[in-house]
């Protein structure tokens, strides 16, 4: 059963995968060789007596080989059907687009809804569905794993500072998919789950919406080879500030590398969507992210810089790694939308001094020529798309390119395109609470915006009715796969995976759809 699910969820890197271990693959070449050998033998004999027997031999040989060919073809066909039923992969194409493009948001205004919410928390505010994207927030969390190869690289590195560099690159890459993703993911229903198995990247993930007010999403990812565990609980607080919506990340993220007996923890930066009311939507991330290695005492401090007045710092990330004695070991720099590099601290400081000398005159000129400011909208500054690489730097991570039609499909990455795919047979294997089975998200993905809005309202009303019924009976909600406990590394409260999801026992799952 689990192997079938892995087959249906298997994601390659853009190419179909083919089972090449089939021993029948050599059968046809051997048959052809045998036929050609027998025919050539018959033609080479000049004697009538030998020619007669050679023809006789050739006839029997042809009949025999044709019989073998038919038997092997039937056997191969049976083998294909058998492997399909058992869940073994033959062809596993990667979905590279959505069934329908996104709707235009130009004719919709949210000012009538948001004007009364300035400075307030938005988790209880119902937004028009046109401002959503066809993914649940649980599926959005799974995009942390798009660059799983960085975790696997950290597992293979012997030096702890190098591992910290790679983990820092992974922490930055985990938020890179938010670039230009201005659509709001659907709020998960209480008890909603999402699972993702990626054999090509070597992990499986399970997440659950463990609380509705406040909204808390818990996730647990484990390596199929047993190399790492990556888990956390996310409580995003959304606030409206007039022209923008700010998402404050709450909750701890933990990465455990079993081979090195190390544990890293951190929190995500703030995320802000500008021009909610007027102008073009654009995103920036800012704040300080502190990554701690609880085994060695090493620490990485990353500063996600706000764009500033002239936008020079937009998307930039700078930081450093220090050992347990607080000595700086290396500097990390780059953009969360593009790439991250590491360099020696002394080389970095020398480069900064040269850079300051060369830009003094330019800055004076800019101060004398102030730019016009649009008071109605926070215009997105021009972005310098490339990072100026300091000589002697080491590349840690580079973002994957998006599909050419990404702008028409909610600016999804290749990874995001696949997250809500529901292949034939998956419904009988997935938990009934899985996001892929949500009718409102499915309708929006298929381009049925009216149906999606109706289904969304129905599901929310069903959730409210269930909550009232529990309150009437004096019952409390019980989570299925996660339990509130204490993070063993930070000592703070955390939702921890209790296990058992992949045993496929879903008889006691709630009916939420």
N, C-alpha and C positions, 0 to 999 in steps of 0.2 A: 504494500500500500504506500509506504513512504517512498519507495523507489519510483512509483508511478508519479507521485507529486513532484519528485525531483526532476523527472523527465518533463513534466508540463511546465515547470518553472525554470528549467535550465536556460541560462542566457549566455550565449557566446559573444565574442567581440565583433560581431557583424558578419560572420561566416557561418554557414550551416555545418553542423558537426555530423560526421558519418562514422558508423561503427565499422572499423577496419579490421577487426580481429576475426571476421567470419572465415572459416577454413574453406568454404565453398567458393571463395573469391578466386582461387587457383584452379577450380574444376574445369571451367570452359577453356582456358588456354591449354590444359593438358589433353582435353578431348580433341581439340583442333590439331594439336601436334600428333596425336595418335592417328587421326584420320589421314593427315597428310603423309605420314610415314608409311601407312599401309598402301595408299594409292601410289606413292613413288616406288615402292617395292614391286608392285605389280607391273608397272610400266617399264621397269628396268630389266625384267626377265624376257629373254628372247625365245627360249624354248617353248613349243606349244604345250608340252606336258606341264612344265613348270608354270606356264602362263595360265593354264586352266585352273591349277590349284591356287595360284596367286589370286585369280579372279574370285574363286570360291572363298578364299581366306578374306579377301577384301570385302566381299558381300556380308559375310558373317561379322566381320570387324565393324563395318558401318552400322549394321543392325544393332550390334551389341553396344557400340558407343552412343548411338541415338537413344537406346534404352537407358543408358547411364545418364545421358543428358536430361532426359525427361524426368527420371527419378530425382536427380539433383535439383532440377528447377522446382519440382513440387516440394522437395524437402526444404529448399531455400525459402520458398513462399511460406511454408508452415513455420519456419524459423522466424521469419519477419513478423508474422502474426503473433507468434508466441512471445517474442521480445517486446512487441508493442503492448501486449496485455500485461507483461511483467514490469513494464515501465522502463525498459532499456532504450536509450536514445538511438535513433537512426538519423533523421533530419530534424533539427531543432532551430528553425529560423527565428531571428530576432525581430520583434515588432519595431519598426522604425518610425511609425506615425500613429496618430489617433484616428478613429473612424470618421471624425468630422472636425473641421477647424473651429476656432473659438469665435464667440460672438463679439461684435463691436460694442464697446462701452461708451462710445461718444454721445449717445442719446440719453444716457442715464446720469442722474445727479444724486449724490448721497448727502447733499447739504441739509435737506429737510430732515434727515434722520440724525445726522451728527452734530448739528448746531447746538443741540441741548446737552451734548455729552462732552464738552470741552473739559479736559482734566480728569475725566472719569474713566473707570475700567470698562472695557468694551466687551467682555466675554458674554454678557447677558443681552447685548444688543443684536437684534436680527438684521442682517444686511441683505440687500437684494442679491439673488443668486447669480446675477450676471457678473458680479464682482468676485465670484468664486473661481477656482480651477477644479477640474474633475479628479481630485485626489482628496483623501482624508488626511488629516494632520498625522495620523499614524503612518500613512504611506510616505508622507513628507519626511518623517523622522528616519525612515529606512534609507533615505538618500545620503545619510552619513556614511553609508557603506560603499558608495560609488568608487572610492579609491582604496579599497581594502588591501590592495597590493602593498600599500605603505605599512600597514600593520605587519604583514608577512615579512616585509623587508626588515622591520625593527626586530622581529623574532630571530632573524638570521644574523644580526650584527652582534659582534662580540664586545664592542666598546660602548659604555653606558652613555657617554656624551653623544655619540653618533645615534644611538637609539633615541635619545631625547630630541635630537634634531628631526628625526623621522616622525616621531610622535607629534611634534609641534607642527610639522607639515601636514600630517593627517588631520589635526585639529582645525587647521585653516581650510583644508580641502573639504571638510565636513560641512562648511557653510557656503562653499563656493557656488552651489547650485541655486542659491537665492538671488544671484545676479539677474536682474531684470524680471524676476518672478513676482510680479505685482498682484497676481491673483491670490485670493485668500483660500487656503485649503478648507474643506468642510470640517466643522467641529465634530469630533467623534462622539457617537452616542455612548452612554454609560454601558460598559460591558463589551463594546466593540473591540475586535481584534484584527491583527494583520500578521500574516506570516510570509516569509520570503526565503526560499532556498536557492542558493546560487552555487552549483557545483563548480562552475568555471572559475569562480572567485573563492571557493572554499569556505563558505559560511552558511549558516541558517539563522534566521531572526524571527522572534515572536514579540509582539507588542500588544498592549491592552490599555483601554481607557479605564483607569481605576477609580476616577472621581469625576463628577460632573461640575459641582460647585464647591471648591474651585476646580477648574478643569486640569486634570493631571494625567499625563500619558507616560506609561512605563514601557521600557523595551529591554530585551536581552538578546545578544548576539553571541554565538559561539562558533569557533572554528571547527570544520568537519574533521580536521586532523588533530584537534585537541591542543592547538598552539596558543590560543588566546580566548578571552571572554571580554566582551564590550557591552556595558549595560548602563542604564541611567533612568531617571524620571524627569520629565520636563513639565514645567508649569509656566507657560508664557503669559505674562500680564500685558494687555494691550491698553494703551492710553492715546486719546485724541488731543492734539495740541493746536487745533485751529486749521493749520495747513498740512499737518502730517500726522501719521499714526506711528507710535513707537511701541516696539515689542521688547519688553524687559525679560530676559531669560532667567528663569529660576530653576534650580535643580542641579544636581551633581552628575557629571559624566565620569565613568570609571573604565579604564582599560587595564586588563591584567594580562601580562606576558608570562605564561606558565614556565617556559624554558628557563627564563632568567629570574623567576620568582619575584617579579616586579609588578607594582601597581601604580598607575598614573591617574590623577583626577584633575578636572578643570570644569569651568562653566563657559557658556558661549557668550559672545559679545552682544551688545544691544543692536537691534535692527530697526531702521526708520524708513518708512515709505513717505516720500514727499509729494506735494501737490495732489492731495486727496480731493480737494474741491475744484481747483482750477490749474490748468497746465499739464505738462507731460509727467506721468508718474516716473519716479526714479528712486533707487534704493541706495542707502549707505549703511555700513556697519561700523560701530565705534565702541570704544571701551577697552578695558584692560583684561586680558585673559592670563591667568596664572596656572601653569601646568606643574604639578608637583610629583616627583618620583619618591614615593613613600618608603622605598627600600634603600635608596642611596642618599637621599637628602638633596639631590640636585633639583634645580628649579628653572623653569623657562617662563619669562615674562614677555608677553606679546601685547603691543599697543596698536589696536585698530584705530587709525586716525580719522577724525571727522574731516569733512572736505575743506572747511575753512572758508574765508571770504573769497579767495580767488580760485579755489578748487584744486590747488596744487597737490594737496594731500589726499584727494579722493581715492578710496580703495586701497590706500597704502597701509602696510603692516610692517612694524619694526619692533625688534625685541632682542633679547639676549638670553644666554644660558649661563647659569652660575653653578659651581659645585657647592658642596655642603659647607665649605669655608667662605662662601660668598664671593669667590673669585670668578670673574667673567671668563668663560672658556671660548665663547664664540658669539657672533652677532648674526641675527636672522632678519632678513628684509625681503620685501617684494610687495605683491598685491594679491588680495584674496580672490580677485577676479582673473588672475593670470598665472602667477608662479611665485615660488619662494626659493630664496638662496641663503647660504650660510657663508661667513667669511671670518677671518681672524680679527679680533677686536682692534688690534693696533693698525691693521691695514684699513679697517673701516674708519677709524678716527682720522687717519692721514688723508683718506679720500674726502671726508667731510670738510676738512680744512681747505683743501684745494677747491672743492665745490663752492664753498662760501666766498672765497676770493674771486672766483670767476663770475659769480652771480650778483655781486654787490651793485655794480652799475645798472644791471637789468632791473633790480628791485627799485632803485631810485627812480628810474624812468617810469615804472609802473605806478609809483606813488604820485608822480606828477600828472599822470593821465588816468584818473579814476574811471572805472567802468560804470555804465548806466545800470541801475538796479530796477527790476520789475517788482513793484510792491505787491502785486496781486498773486504772484507765483514765485516759488523758489526754483528758479531755473537751474537745471543741472549744468554744472561747469563742464568745460571741455575736458575730456579725459585723455591723458597721455597714455596710449594703449600699451606701450612697452616699458619695461623696467630697465633703468640704466644699470647694467651689470658691472660691479666692481671687479677689477682684475684679481684673479686668485680665488674667486667665489666658487662654491660647489652648488649645483642645482639639486634641490630637495624634492620639488614637485612642480608639475606644469599641468594646467587645467586641460581637460579633453575638449575638443571642438564640438560644437552643437550641430545638429542636423540642419541642412539649409532651409528647411521649412519650419524651424523652431518658432519664429516670430508669429506664425499663423496658428500655432498650437501651444499657447500659453507660455512660450519661451521655455519649453521643456528640454531637458537634456536627453541624450540617448537612453540613459539609465531610467529617467522618469517616464519615458514613453512606455516602458514595459510594465510598470508597477501595477496597473489596474487591468492588465490583460487576463481574460478568463477563457482558457482553452477548454475544448470539449472534455468532459470527464472530471474536471476539477471540482465541480459542485458537490460530487459525491465523496470527495476526500477532504475538502476544506472544512474548518469549523463553521457552523451556521452563522457565526457572528463576524466572519471575515469581511473586510471592507469591500472586496470585489463583489460581494452579493448585495451591496446597498443599492436600491433601485434609483435613488435620486442622483447619485454619482454616475451610475451607469447611463441614465437618461441624458445627463449633461454631456458625457463623453461621446454619446451617439448623436449629439446635436439637437436633442429634444428639450429645449429650454423650458417650455411651458410644463411639460410632464415632470421635469426635474424639480421645478418650483412646487408643484402639487405634492410630489412624493416627499420632498423635504419638509413641507408643512405637516404632512401626515405622520412622518416619523417623529418629528418634534412633539406633536400632540400625543402620540402613543407613549413617548417617553415621560411626558408630564403626567399622563393618566396612571402609568405604572408607579411613578414616584408617589402620587397621592394615595394609591392603593396600599403601598407599603407603609406609608405614614398612618393610614387608617388601621392597619393590622398590627402596628407597632413593630414592623420588621425593618431591619437595617440591610443595606446592600452588601452583598458578600462578593469580593473579587474572586476570580477563578484561577488565574495563573500567577498572580503576584501578591505579595503580602508586605504590609508596612513594617519595616524593621530599621536597623541601624547600619549605616555604611561602615564596614569594618576599618576603613582607612581614614575617614574624616570624622567619624563619630556623630554625624548628622543623620536625621531621618531620611530614609530612602526606601523606595519600593523595590523589593528583591524578588527575583524569579523563584518560584517554588518547584518548578519542574513538572514533567508529565505531559506537556502539551503534545509532543510528537508521538505519544502513545496512541493517539487518534481515538480517545474516548471522550466523545462530545455529547453524550446523552443528557447531561445536566446543564448544558449551555442555555442561557436565556433566549427567549424569542424577542428580538429587538427590531426586526425588520417587518 
